Amino acid sequence: MIMPSDEALAFWVTGPGSSQLRREKLPSPATGDLRVQALYSGVSRGTETLVFNGHVPPTEYARMRAPFQAGEFPAPVKYGYASVGRVVEGPPSRLGEVVFCLYPHQSQYLVPLSAAHAVPDGVPPGRAVLAANLETAINAVWDAGLGPGDRVTVIGAGSVGCLVAWLAARIPGCEVQLIDNNSTRANVADTLGVPFALTGAAREDADVVVHASGSADGLALALQVAGFEATILELSWYGDRPVSVALGGAFHSRRLTLKASQVGSVSPSHRARWENARRLRLALSLLQAPELDVLVNSECGFSDLPAAMAQLARGSGDVIMHRVVYD
């Protein structure tokens, strides 16, 4: 669809389970702004489907705001944080540059210079939609304190779980196992160079367990396979859903640590020297690995995003990362 240069189409969640594309007027770029024409965006299934279905708890309305969110939770709200586009207006040195922005799903938009992160030449724009999830995975590896030789079990082979396992498998001597109840993820793990097992065959006595399945069953399995004085790193975000955690078994006798990880703050182990922008630049540089294309296994045009989001929110078990393509 051809739009006037001062208009954009944006994806809005209009209520629990409902959404639409809305036309928006864009202001003229101010000094220090870039106008970005979207090429792709990515749907972060875990968080975005919770937002879509209205499951953000009121206590988290402020903390869950995306950098360029419009509207307020629960709805109407314009939400998202994985947009890849091309600079079409701004300083001459940046015209034509492909950039990654933590921006919602929108056909074009204005952002400050500092919010548009250059996509390295060796990273195809379509793969760059993984940057935000890879940044989350990097922070998780830091939070988990992974080191050479650790036995690492990652439960949940969604985009973040797969990326954590991929990173951990590149630490010398790490014995990594990626766990999921979907057998089709075995081929994904093989492409990533990560050993895979179904939930019933998960190895026990792990030094570190990273839980990213978003389910109570996955968390229960994490407690089961963790070794003595092991750390269980919780990456899942459940929104307003209550989750039961069985702490009456071996949790105390094995002196387990259950630890939260969230990308909004840089891990304490790196916070003195790393800011969010440096961490994101690292994620973008690591996306030069071609095997990561296996994680982008679903796609739609932007005009079809409302229908696609409804389908994703109902639970499309084989989808890892859904990519949106802009005309």
Protein Blocks (a to p, Z undefined) as FASTA:
>chain_A
ZZdfkbccddddfbghiacddddddddddehiacdddfbdcddfklmmmmmnopacfklm
mmmpcfklgcjdfbdcdedjddcdddfbdcfklgoiacdddddddfbdcddfklpccddf
klcfklmmmmmmmmmmmmmmmmnopaehiacddehjafklmmmmmmmmmpghiacddddf
bfklmmmmmmnopacddfklccehifbdcdfkhpaklmmmmmmmpcehiacddfbdehja
ccdddfklmmmmnopacddddfkbccfklmmmpcfklmmmmmmmmmmpmklmmmmgcdcd
fklmmmmmmmmmnopakbmbdcdddZZ
